[in-house]
Amino acid sequence: MDNIVHITIPMKIEDVNKHEIAELAQRLFLIGAIDKNIYTQIQQSIGCI
């Protein structure tokens, strides 16, 4: 049975450290917890792309 992880990132994240979100997304991607599409969506939502 797969483990399911739900991650919610608010649309307005001026008050959140974007670097921390980017680091978390990268770690999740590297361990295979999220796929490339989700990783890219997170990067786009925080303005890294």
C-alpha positions in Angstrom: 0.0 0.0 0.0 1.3 3.4 -1.0 1.8 6.1 1.6 -0.1 9.3 0.5 1.2 12.7 1.5 -0.9 15.8 1.1 0.9 19.1 0.9 -0.9 22.3 0.9 1.0 25.5 -0.1 -1.0 28.7 0.3 -1.2 30.9 -2.9 0.0 34.0 -1.0 3.3 33.0 0.6 4.9 36.4 1.1 5.1 35.6 4.8 6.6 32.1 4.2 10.3 31.5 3.5 10.4 30.5 -0.1 13.8 29.0 0.3 12.4 26.6 2.9 9.6 25.5 0.6 12.0 25.0 -2.3 14.3 22.9 -0.1 11.4 20.8 1.1 10.1 20.3 -2.4 13.6 19.3 -3.6 13.9 16.7 -0.8 10.5 15.2 -1.5 11.4 15.0 -5.2 14.8 13.4 -4.5 13.3 10.7 -2.3 10.5 10.0 -4.8 7.7 11.3 -2.7 6.5 13.7 -5.4 7.0 13.5 -9.2 8.6 16.0 -11.5 5.2 17.6 -12.4 4.4 18.4 -8.8 7.9 19.5 -8.1 7.7 21.9 -11.1 4.3 23.2 -9.9 5.7 24.0 -6.5 8.6 25.8 -8.0 6.3 27.9 -10.2 4.0 28.7 -7.3 6.8 30.2 -5.2 8.3 32.0 -8.2 11.5 29.9 -8.7 10.7 29.3 -12.3 
